[in-house]
Amino acid sequence: MKSAILISPKVMEINQKAHVPFPGPGEVVVQVKAALTCGTDIKAYLRGHPKIPLPSPLGHEFSGDIYRIGAEVEGFAEGDAVMAVHSAPCGECTFCRMGRENLCSTIMEEKVLGAYAEFIKLPERIVKVNMFKKPEHLPYTEAAMLEPLSCVVHGIRSTGFGAMEAEKQKNVLILGPGPIGLMYLMLYKINGAKVMVADIRAGSRAGARRADRLETAKDLGADAVLEGDLQDIAWKVTEETDGLGADLVVEATGQKDIWEGSPSLARRGGTVLLFGGCPTGTRACFDAGRIHYDEIKLVGAFHFTPSDVREAYNLLASGRLNVSKLISGSYHLDDLQTAFDELIGGRGIKFAIIP
């Protein structure tokens, strides 16, 4: 079978001679019908990733058909169209017992990579907890959105509200019009919130890309799209919120300077969701007076729990989210490098990779 392998940063090859995996007890082998590009994959390609020892297969957003099924698998059969995420908690460690399965002690060590391939093998824990039958009406490309949407659902829940019940967060500001930010936009619009999408960085070739993404934000229902430096954005948010500031600020860029500026955009008593991950070891500084006297809540969010995945599945299956607008086109697996080059060059939001 064909499989994309990241040899080292900026060195990727399509292995033409990989063996089709065989499932053990409780496992399934999925014939990939569609995989999606992800910002994490691009970061790993450009500079490596601490959780992806190289060389490594690449890709983790996918859907497909069950090609082979192992013994003891219940509820699925060969030929079933399925959608899944690339990890599942152990269910036994301290954090799992606390109900914090996203912090499971082994979840990152047991994750599955290799969606940029013709086949991928899923272990028992994923099959049991985080794999679902794909509804017939849902295209494979959109079903592959299950993993990033699960992360977004978890982020919303981390602020204290379910993805469908954020009634107290009426003015939401999303920093970063990438695919994650745009998914936050869609979910908060379902909640009836007023949603502003902002691009703090301006100019350069990347600026042209973000202008296109802000247009997509408008198409998806953003009440306001904002551009400029932090001071410009703060002034515009004040205008949009009758002088209060945002009830919720979602940081979806993973940029240190934007992390540090996020609390200045929230109202007194507001919440800042620090979703975009900065590299481990990054030190961010905040105005202690704002955090303390204005009771600004800073919330971190990482990965997802099985209940987040289930809610994301239900959202996709219901057709309530038009995630097709986040897919800018498709490439054959042999042309994966071209898809990466497009994204690195500032073109597109996500691309579907078809084996």
Protein Blocks (a to p, Z undefined) as FASTA:
>chain_A
ZZdddfbghiacddfkbccddddehiacdddfbdcddfklmmmmmnopfklccdddedjb
dcdddfbdcehiahiaehiacdddfbdcehlamklmnopamlofklmmmpcehibcfbdc
ddfklmmmmgccddfklcfklmmmmmmmmmmmmmmmmnopafklcmklmbccdehjafkl
mmmmmmmmmnopacddddfbggjjklmmmmmmmmmmmmnopabdceddfklmmmmmmmmn
nonopfbdcdfkopaklmmmmmmmpcehiacddfbccdehiacdddfklmmmnopacddd
ehjafklmmmmmmmmmnopacfklmpgbdcdfklmmmmmmmmmnopajbdcddZZ
